[in-house]
């Protein structure tokens, strides 16, 4: 069984961001109205959970 490669992460700064649909085109009900949201700092891995768990399945 081959070990999964180590993950690397990309960090994103937090802050107050505009989110939601604000244009004239189509949007689902849950996408509006456009508003400000406080987003905490976060990191995203460079691969999916499916890739990480393949060694468990095999």
N, C-alpha and C positions, 0 to 999 in steps of 0.2 A: 504494500500500500504506500503510495507516494504522499508525502505531507503537502498540505496546501501552502502556497507561497505566502510570505508575510504580507499583511495589508499595509498600505500607506494611506494617509488621510490628507484631505485638503481642508484647511480651516477657513471659516467665514466669520467676519465680524458681525456682531449684533448691532442693533440700532432701531430707529423708528423708520419703517418703510411703508410705502403705499402698496396696498394689496387689493385684489378684487377687480372685477370688470368695470371699466369706466368709459368704454368706447361706445359708438353707435351700433356696432355689429352684434351678432348673436351671442348670447351668454346664457348659461343655466341659471336658475333662480338662486342657487347657493353661491354664485360668484359675485353678487352685488349686494349693496352698493359698494363702490370703491371707498376704502377707509384706511386710516393709519393703524399699524399694528407694531407692537414692540416685539422684535425678534431677538431672542437670546443668542449669544455666540454658539456656533455648532461646527461639527466636522463631519465630512462625508468620506466613506471608504471608497477605494478605487475599484472595488468589485462588488458583486451582489452576494447576498446570503446563499443563494443557490450554489454559487461557485465554492463558497467556504464549506458547505456541508457535503459536497460530493464525496469526500473521502469517508464520511460516515455511512453513506448509502452503499458504497461499494465495499 
